[in-house]
Amino acid sequence: MSSFKLTYSTMFSPPPELHTRFDEAMARTLRTLGRRHELHINGEDHSDARAVASRSPIDHEWVLGEFAVAQPRHADAALQAAYRAWQGWKRTAPSRRAELLRRVARLIEERVLDIAAALTLEVGKNRMEALGETQETADFFNGYADEFERSGAFDRPLPNDPLTGFVSRNRSVMKPYGAWVVINPFNFPFALAGGPVAAALITGNTVVLKGAPTTSLAGRLLADCLRDAGLPPGVFNYLSGVDPQVGPALTGHDLAAGVTFTGSHEVGMQIGRVLQQGPCSKPYIAEMGGKNACIVTASADLERAATGIVRSAFGMGGQKCSALSRLYVHRDVAEALLERVLIEARAIAIGNPTLQSNWLGPVATRPGYEHYARYAEQLQTKGARSHAPGERLRDGALERGFFVRPIVAEAPLEHPLWEREMFLPILMMHRVSSNEEAMQLANRSPLGLTAGFYGASEEIPWFHEHIEAGVTYANRPQGATTGAWPGYQPFAGWKGSGNTGKAIASFYYLPQYMREQSQTVVE
């Protein structure tokens, strides 16, 4: 297995040994379920909060653990601790910060199988998706440490002023802001916590991480890696729980120097407005979802397109912010493509994702499960037609989980679901008469995260010139709109999908966690 590099592109053909080792890790993880997990503040676990049980979406009888519920007072304590720790952390040598981050990465890699098993149980993603997310997080820690060192810690000498009789030395120095808040989503609770945490830490900020309410275990496992790596007390703090007041208590706190948020457009915009209301504007990095489109021209390789479409629309139950939701197909090939997509969609193995044989697990949350039923009904109205109508699965053991079948539907362009980010295994298709019509429809959404294209090689430059999305894929069977990996594909949203125009894991990401100081010294 030493030559196998796990990414979201390579996860479809892993070595057999990886499955054996994952099964062993799953058996270990199942034996640890039900434990209590505390908040982590100022280098210590805090047991002064009530706890609530968290259950698996695979089987509601599986209690993952009892998780402490942070309250606003814990948010204040965590930010106070982070601010105090920042005074020393910002002065810590960049090489030492990088050393600690690489130590975190090593711990994640040593625990990759057990962490992935926990992600499968908590989120319901299949083993390869879970392993991919865990390894991706290690790559974030290593990659950001490497990038910070390659950039000379963003401390750069500039030319001396052209003065006579004086030596006027100049330099540009990027400095951290302070205590940084990270708020992560439920769908990638390890990677979309770990990535921003790593970026904030390597640049000299300290961190308070607020985990998603339904995925407290993932956040706690990340906190354990950071603790065990030996970070000084207060440099990293973790808050779990379901109290809706904790998020506002963090983002509205005077000591919150900046925020990274991944989640819905509505909540993301609310946070952005809060951060602009004080005496000074605070830095804010937001990824706010997508209503991602794919264009298929008359020249497309339909087999390749069908494979990529199914993987991106239904992988992880459509619960990726990059998931394919809108499909615009040239009418000359629409029927042939639809037939191939339906064959692949109907062949998907749905069931307990702890088993190697199942590719699609449950919807991760109860609200998502309830939304699925409503959307399925709506796709039978207002002129819509479902080719794969979908259903909630309630047979045998599946009855105790949130299992559903993928939906493939055609609908008039006036149908309201063309505008809604459903975050479910639901694909809507429309037939177009030209590539230009497809592009106009693809760009009609106010969101612009990812986009896919299948067509002739000479059509690809046209696609890249006109599409309004931050992450694009052309003729990619591994996924029409999904699969970005650190070091290979930077990940950024345009329009309402993001607020900075800079991508995760890109050359331009780390400077967002710092502010520039120009220094002139005359001798």
Buried (B, 14 or more C-beta within 10 A) or exposed (E): EEEEEBBBBBBEEBEEEBEEBBBEBBEEBEEEBEEEBBBBBBBBBBEEBEBBEBBBBBBEEBEBBBBBBBBBEBBBBBBBBBBBBBEEBBEBEBEEBBBBBBBBBBBBBEBBBBBBBBBBBBBBBBBBBBBBBBBBBBBBBBBBBBBBBEBEBBBEEEEBEEEEEEEEBBEEBBBBBBBBBBBBBBBBBBBBBBBBBBBBBBBBBBBBBBBBBBBBBBBBBBBBBBBEBEBBBBBBBBBBBBBEEBBBBBBBBEBBBBBBBBBBBEBBBBBBEBBEEEEEEBBBBBBBBBBBBBBBBBBBBBEBBBBBBBBBBBBBBBBBBBBBBBBBBBEEBBEEBBEBBBEBBEEBEBBBBBBBEBBBBBBBBEEBBEBBEEBBEBBEEEEBEBBBEBEBBEEEEBEBBBBBBBBBBBBEEEBEBBEBBBBBBBBBBBBBEEBEBBBEBBBBBEBBBBBBBBBEEEBBEBBEEBBBBBBBBBBBBBBBBBBBBBEEBBBBBBBBBBBBEBBBBBEEBBBBBBBEEEEEEEE
